[in-house]
Amino acid sequence: MNRCEVCKKKVGLTGFNCKCEEGPFCGEHRYPESHGCTFDYKEEGRESISKNNPVVKGEKMKNRC
């Protein structure tokens, strides 16, 4: 039987997993703030934004009238 990693409450088959690869967690402890998550969500967001939105630079205008 699966139990919450924090409070040891039975979660059955519907336990919540986290990106920190700990778990399962109950409904109370499914959020990162409530179970002391070590995964860096900000860094993951920065990486996905930089990967999906490349820098676009235009050509410099040398010969302008």
CORSUL-V756951 format. One record per helix or strand of 3 or more residues. SS is the DSSP state (helix for helix, strand for strand). FROM is the first residue (numbers start at 1). TO is the last residue. If there is no record, write none. Layout:
SS|FROM|TO ; SS|FROM|TO
This chain:
helix|32|35 ; helix|41|52
